[in-house]
């Protein structure tokens, strides 16, 4: 019997090698080029996030940032986003691969957000490269990232100064008999007759407190903070501050040493609106002066610019900043004027915080602190504090919301 000769197997290994190479190229393309896409996507998202947050910071701290369609806020967002690279190439607004929009709808339904979009794709003329995909005819790929940020209303501060001032009220009565409905440093919160045979009797048209007292229209207003005598015989006056004991991580600050340190430094404990704080006994004249001297010395050249309504020449604005904002920009608690007036007492007082204001310390004259109301960054504590009227929100916090 004759056997049929087997066909030759020569060249079979070439087929296997070709298939293997094709598989390896496909896997390499998937791993490497897909990795390029995800790195580019991550970098584009970083650029969008940074830009959106920068715009929100401008909206939170700059009174004029929202003017002219948010021009200043949008410029800030674009500049910061363009400072980031996406696979070695910086986004360029002129090339239409970086866009910013304000205002846009926020997740909470308000139209107060700022959005930044970053592109690297063929449609925008700046596609991401493909390296191994070229073997199968794929030469480019693209990504897009978007971020939305909001200057949200804050409800707490972790750098509160130990002074509490009364909130602004509607001035319907002046003991002098001049009823001008103007609230000035010479006024007193009066609900009863202050002198004469009818002293203590209710006024027919008393002063009235209702929230909000201080509003954002008072940004840029100058105020002199004076030590107030917490006596039941002295009505509340504008700018009169009571030294207060701030909370600490293990209780409550006490004494002149803690009080002085709380003026010159941040104690780092968040204090929320709608909480109560206790006044410190005594005038604290020495600790106030020493604490103020230390605070001003941290940024001695800072000044208030009336034209821009902002702080200039601060060490926080140098190439090597001393802090995020000038140490002389402080947070001051404002207490419920009506609630306090109804239960005036001597000794240590309970004060209910209804708002926290920003204040730039211009100078100290004697025992008086002169400065200007301004907006400041704050803290948002979940489940704490009260809702603040947006028109009275001196504290805001930039948040990524989408």
C-alpha positions as CSV (number, residue, x, y, z in Angstrom):
1,X,0.0,0.0,0.0
2,X,1.3,3.4,-1.0
3,X,0.9,6.3,1.5
4,X,-0.3,9.7,0.3
5,X,2.5,12.2,1.0
6,X,1.5,15.0,3.4
7,X,1.3,18.5,2.1
8,X,4.2,20.8,3.0
9,X,3.9,22.9,6.2
10,X,6.5,25.4,5.1
11,X,5.5,29.0,5.8
12,X,2.9,28.2,8.5
13,X,4.9,30.0,11.1
14,X,4.7,33.2,9.1
15,X,1.0,33.2,9.3
16,X,1.1,32.7,13.0
17,X,3.6,35.5,13.4
18,X,1.5,37.9,11.2
19,X,-1.6,37.1,13.3
20,X,0.4,37.6,16.5
21,X,1.8,40.9,15.3
22,X,-1.7,42.1,14.4
23,X,-2.9,41.2,17.8
24,X,0.0,42.9,19.5
25,X,-0.5,46.0,17.5
26,X,-4.2,46.0,18.4
27,X,-3.4,45.6,22.1
28,X,-0.7,48.2,22.0
29,X,-3.0,50.6,20.3
30,X,-5.6,50.0,22.8
31,X,-3.3,50.3,25.8
32,X,-1.1,53.2,24.6
33,X,-3.5,55.3,22.5
34,X,-6.4,54.7,24.8
35,X,-4.0,55.8,27.6
36,X,-3.2,59.0,25.7
37,X,-6.9,59.7,25.5
38,X,-7.5,59.2,29.2
39,X,-4.4,61.2,30.2
40,X,-5.6,64.0,27.9
41,X,-9.1,63.7,29.3
42,X,-7.8,64.1,32.9
43,X,-5.6,67.0,31.9
44,X,-8.4,68.7,30.1
45,X,-10.6,68.2,33.2
46,X,-8.0,69.7,35.4
47,X,-7.8,72.8,33.2
48,X,-11.6,73.2,33.2
49,X,-11.8,72.7,37.0
50,X,-9.1,75.2,37.6
51,X,-10.6,77.8,35.3
52,X,-14.1,77.4,36.7
53,X,-12.9,77.7,40.3
54,X,-10.8,80.8,39.4
55,X,-13.9,82.4,37.9
56,X,-15.9,81.5,41.0
57,X,-13.2,83.0,43.3
58,X,-13.4,86.3,41.3
59,X,-17.2,86.2,41.7
60,X,-16.9,85.5,45.4
61,X,-14.4,88.2,46.3
62,X,-14.5,90.9,43.6
63,X,-17.6,93.1,43.8
64,X,-17.2,94.1,40.1
65,X,-16.5,90.6,38.7
66,X,-20.1,90.0,37.7
67,X,-20.4,93.3,35.9
68,X,-20.6,93.5,32.1
69,X,-21.7,89.9,31.8
70,X,-19.1,88.7,34.2
71,X,-16.2,90.0,32.0
72,X,-13.6,90.0,34.8
73,X,-14.7,86.6,36.1
74,X,-14.6,85.1,32.6
75,X,-11.1,86.5,31.9
76,X,-9.8,85.1,35.2
77,X,-11.3,81.7,34.3
78,X,-9.7,81.7,30.8
79,X,-6.3,82.8,32.0
80,X,-6.1,80.1,34.6
81,X,-7.4,77.3,32.3
82,X,-5.0,78.3,29.6
83,X,-2.1,77.9,32.0
84,X,-2.7,74.1,32.0
85,X,-1.5,71.8,29.2
86,X,-3.4,69.0,27.6
87,X,-0.9,66.5,26.3
88,X,1.7,69.1,26.0
89,X,-0.4,71.8,24.4
90,X,-2.0,74.6,26.3
91,X,-5.7,75.4,25.5
92,X,-6.0,78.6,23.5
93,X,-9.2,80.6,23.6
94,X,-8.3,82.2,20.2
95,X,-8.3,78.7,18.6
96,X,-11.8,78.1,19.9
97,X,-10.7,75.1,22.1
98,X,-11.3,77.0,25.4
99,X,-14.6,78.6,26.2
100,X,-16.1,80.2,29.3
101,X,-19.7,81.2,30.0
102,X,-21.4,83.3,32.6
103,X,-24.1,83.2,34.0
104,X,-25.3,79.6,33.5
105,X,-27.8,77.6,35.4
106,X,-26.5,75.9,38.6
107,X,-27.7,72.5,39.9
108,X,-29.7,74.4,42.5
109,X,-31.7,76.2,39.8
110,X,-30.1,79.6,40.3
111,X,-28.5,81.3,37.3
112,X,-25.3,82.2,39.1
113,X,-22.7,79.7,37.9
114,X,-19.7,79.9,35.6
115,X,-18.8,77.2,33.1
116,X,-15.5,76.4,31.4
117,X,-15.3,74.0,28.4
118,X,-11.9,72.6,27.2
119,X,-11.5,70.8,23.9
120,X,-8.8,68.7,22.2
121,X,-10.5,67.2,19.1
122,X,-10.5,67.2,15.3
123,X,-13.6,69.5,15.2
124,X,-11.6,72.2,17.0
125,X,-8.4,71.6,15.1
126,X,-6.3,70.3,17.9
127,X,-6.9,66.6,18.1
128,X,-4.9,64.3,20.3
129,X,-2.4,62.1,18.4
130,X,-2.6,58.4,17.9
131,X,0.6,56.4,17.6
132,X,-0.1,52.8,17.0
133,X,-3.6,53.4,15.7
134,X,-1.9,54.6,12.5
135,X,-1.3,50.9,11.6
136,X,-5.0,50.4,11.2
137,X,-5.8,53.8,9.7
138,X,-6.6,55.8,12.8
139,X,-4.7,59.0,13.1
140,X,-6.4,61.2,15.7
141,X,-8.7,61.2,18.7
142,X,-10.4,63.8,20.8
143,X,-11.6,64.7,24.3
144,X,-13.7,67.4,25.9
145,X,-14.0,68.4,29.5
146,X,-16.4,70.8,31.2
147,X,-16.6,72.2,34.7
148,X,-19.2,74.4,36.4
149,X,-18.4,76.4,39.6
150,X,-20.4,78.7,41.8
151,X,-19.7,81.4,44.3
152,X,-21.9,79.8,47.0
153,X,-23.0,81.6,50.1
154,X,-20.9,80.5,53.1
155,X,-22.3,80.1,56.6
156,X,-19.2,80.0,58.8
157,X,-15.7,81.3,59.3
158,X,-12.7,79.6,60.8
159,X,-10.8,82.9,61.2
160,X,-13.3,84.9,63.3
161,X,-12.0,87.9,65.2
162,X,-13.1,88.2,68.9
163,X,-15.3,91.3,68.4
164,X,-19.0,91.3,67.9
165,X,-20.9,94.3,66.6
166,X,-24.6,95.0,66.4
167,X,-26.3,94.4,63.1
168,X,-27.7,97.5,61.3
169,X,-31.3,98.6,62.2
170,X,-34.0,100.9,60.9
171,X,-33.4,104.2,62.7
172,X,-36.9,105.6,63.3
173,X,-36.1,107.6,66.4
174,X,-33.4,109.9,67.8
175,X,-33.4,111.1,71.3
176,X,-32.4,114.6,70.0
177,X,-35.8,114.8,68.3
178,X,-34.3,114.6,64.9
179,X,-35.9,111.8,63.0
180,X,-34.1,111.4,59.7
181,X,-34.2,107.6,59.2
182,X,-30.4,107.8,58.7
183,X,-28.2,105.3,60.5
184,X,-25.0,107.0,61.7
185,X,-22.4,106.5,64.3
186,X,-24.1,108.9,66.6
187,X,-27.3,106.9,66.7
188,X,-28.5,104.5,69.4
189,X,-30.9,101.6,69.2
190,X,-33.9,103.1,71.0
191,X,-37.2,101.4,71.7
192,X,-38.0,103.2,75.0
193,X,-37.7,106.8,76.2
194,X,-34.1,107.4,77.3
195,X,-34.6,110.4,79.6
196,X,-37.1,112.6,81.5
197,X,-40.2,111.6,83.4
198,X,-41.2,109.0,80.8
199,X,-37.9,107.3,80.8
200,X,-38.3,103.6,80.1
201,X,-41.7,104.0,78.5
202,X,-42.2,102.4,75.0
203,X,-41.7,104.8,72.1
204,X,-44.5,105.4,69.7
205,X,-42.2,105.0,66.7
206,X,-39.2,102.9,68.0
207,X,-36.2,101.8,66.1
208,X,-36.7,98.4,64.5
209,X,-34.4,95.6,63.8
210,X,-35.0,93.1,61.0
211,X,-32.8,90.9,58.9
212,X,-30.8,91.5,56.8
213,X,-29.2,94.6,58.5
214,X,-25.9,95.0,56.8
215,X,-26.1,94.1,53.1
216,X,-23.7,94.0,50.2
217,X,-24.6,97.6,49.4
218,X,-22.4,98.5,52.4
219,X,-19.3,97.0,50.9
220,X,-16.8,99.8,50.9
221,X,-18.4,101.6,53.8
222,X,-16.0,102.9,56.4
223,X,-16.7,102.1,60.0
224,X,-15.0,102.9,63.3
225,X,-15.1,100.0,65.8
226,X,-15.2,101.2,69.4
227,X,-15.3,99.3,72.6
228,X,-18.9,99.1,73.8
229,X,-19.8,99.1,77.5
230,X,-22.0,96.0,77.9
231,X,-24.3,97.7,80.4
232,X,-28.0,97.5,80.5
233,X,-28.1,101.3,80.8
234,X,-26.4,101.9,77.5
235,X,-28.2,101.1,74.3
236,X,-26.5,99.5,71.4
237,X,-24.6,101.9,69.2
238,X,-23.2,101.5,65.6
239,X,-19.7,100.0,65.6
240,X,-19.6,99.4,69.3
241,X,-18.0,96.0,69.7
242,X,-18.0,93.6,72.6
243,X,-14.9,91.4,73.1
244,X,-16.1,87.8,72.8
245,X,-14.8,84.4,73.7
246,X,-14.3,82.2,70.6
247,X,-14.7,78.5,70.8
248,X,-11.6,76.3,70.7
249,X,-11.2,72.6,69.9
250,X,-11.4,71.7,73.6
251,X,-13.8,74.4,74.9
252,X,-13.8,78.2,75.0
253,X,-11.0,80.7,74.9
254,X,-10.6,82.6,78.1
255,X,-8.6,85.6,79.3
256,X,-6.5,88.3,77.7
257,X,-3.9,86.0,76.3
258,X,-6.3,84.0,74.2
259,X,-8.2,87.1,73.2
260,X,-5.0,88.8,72.0
261,X,-3.9,85.7,70.1
262,X,-7.3,85.4,68.4
263,X,-6.9,89.0,67.1
264,X,-3.4,88.5,65.6
265,X,-4.0,84.9,64.4
266,X,-6.7,82.5,63.2
267,X,-7.8,80.0,65.8
268,X,-9.0,77.6,63.1
269,X,-12.3,76.6,64.7
270,X,-15.3,77.2,62.4
271,X,-18.0,79.4,63.9
272,X,-21.4,79.2,62.1
273,X,-24.0,81.9,61.7
274,X,-27.0,81.4,64.0
275,X,-24.9,80.2,66.9
276,X,-24.4,82.0,70.3
277,X,-21.1,83.3,71.6
278,X,-20.3,84.8,75.0
279,X,-18.8,88.2,75.7
280,X,-15.5,88.6,77.5
281,X,-15.6,90.7,80.7
282,X,-13.6,93.9,80.9
283,X,-12.3,96.4,78.4
284,X,-9.4,94.3,77.1
285,X,-7.6,97.6,76.2
286,X,-4.1,96.2,76.4
287,X,-4.7,92.9,74.6
288,X,-6.7,94.7,71.9
289,X,-3.9,97.1,71.2
290,X,-1.2,94.4,71.3
291,X,-3.1,92.0,69.1
292,X,-3.8,94.8,66.6
293,X,-0.2,95.8,66.5
294,X,0.8,92.2,65.7
295,X,-1.9,91.9,63.1
296,X,-1.0,95.1,61.2
297,X,2.7,94.3,61.3
298,X,2.0,91.1,59.3
299,X,1.0,93.3,56.3
300,X,2.2,96.9,57.0
301,X,2.0,98.2,53.5
302,X,-1.6,97.1,52.6
303,X,-4.0,99.9,51.7
304,X,-7.6,100.3,50.7
305,X,-8.2,101.6,47.2
306,X,-11.4,103.6,47.0
307,X,-11.5,103.4,43.2
308,X,-11.3,99.6,42.8
309,X,-12.9,98.9,46.2
310,X,-10.2,96.5,47.0
311,X,-7.0,96.0,49.0
312,X,-3.8,97.0,47.3
313,X,0.0,96.7,48.1
314,X,-0.6,93.6,50.2
315,X,2.1,91.0,50.9
316,X,-0.5,88.5,49.7
317,X,-0.2,90.0,46.2
318,X,3.6,89.5,45.8
319,X,5.5,86.9,43.9
320,X,6.0,85.1,47.2
321,X,2.7,85.7,49.0
322,X,2.6,85.8,52.8
323,X,-1.0,84.4,52.8
324,X,-3.9,83.7,50.5
325,X,-5.4,87.1,51.4
326,X,-4.1,90.0,53.4
327,X,-3.9,89.2,57.1
328,X,-5.6,92.5,57.7
329,X,-8.8,91.3,56.0
330,X,-10.7,89.9,58.9
331,X,-14.1,88.3,59.7
332,X,-16.3,90.0,62.3
333,X,-19.5,88.5,63.8
334,X,-22.7,90.6,63.8
335,X,-25.2,89.9,66.5
336,X,-29.0,90.1,66.6
337,X,-29.6,93.7,67.7
338,X,-33.3,93.3,68.6
339,X,-32.8,90.0,70.5
340,X,-29.9,91.6,72.5
341,X,-31.9,94.7,73.2
342,X,-34.8,92.7,74.7
343,X,-32.6,90.9,77.1
344,X,-29.9,93.4,78.0
345,X,-27.8,92.3,80.9
346,X,-24.6,93.0,82.7
347,X,-21.6,90.8,83.0
348,X,-21.0,88.2,80.4
349,X,-23.5,88.4,77.5
350,X,-25.0,85.9,75.2
351,X,-24.9,87.2,71.6
352,X,-26.6,85.5,68.7
353,X,-24.6,85.7,65.4
354,X,-26.8,86.6,62.5
355,X,-24.1,87.4,60.0
356,X,-20.3,87.5,59.5
357,X,-18.9,90.5,57.7
358,X,-15.6,91.1,56.0
359,X,-13.6,94.0,57.3
360,X,-10.2,95.5,56.1
361,X,-8.4,97.0,59.1
362,X,-7.0,100.3,57.9
363,X,-5.5,101.6,61.1
364,X,-5.9,101.8,64.8
365,X,-6.3,105.2,66.5
366,X,-6.2,105.0,70.3
367,X,-8.6,102.2,71.2
368,X,-10.6,102.6,68.0
369,X,-10.3,100.3,65.0
370,X,-10.8,102.0,61.6
371,X,-11.6,100.0,58.5
372,X,-13.8,99.2,55.5
373,X,-16.5,96.5,55.0
374,X,-15.7,94.1,52.2
375,X,-16.4,90.6,51.0
376,X,-14.3,87.6,52.3
377,X,-14.0,83.9,51.7
378,X,-15.9,81.7,54.2
379,X,-16.6,78.1,55.0
380,X,-19.7,76.1,54.1
381,X,-20.6,73.7,57.0
382,X,-23.2,71.1,56.0
383,X,-26.1,70.9,58.5
384,X,-24.9,74.0,60.4
385,X,-25.7,77.7,60.5
386,X,-28.6,79.5,59.0
387,X,-29.5,80.5,55.5
388,X,-28.0,83.9,54.7
389,X,-29.9,86.3,52.4
390,X,-27.7,86.4,49.2
391,X,-28.0,90.2,49.3
392,X,-26.2,90.1,52.7
393,X,-23.7,87.3,52.0
394,X,-20.4,89.0,52.7
395,X,-18.9,85.5,52.9
396,X,-18.8,83.2,49.9
397,X,-17.0,80.1,49.0
398,X,-16.1,78.9,45.5
399,X,-17.4,75.4,44.8
400,X,-17.2,73.0,41.9
401,X,-20.9,72.0,41.4
402,X,-20.6,70.0,38.2
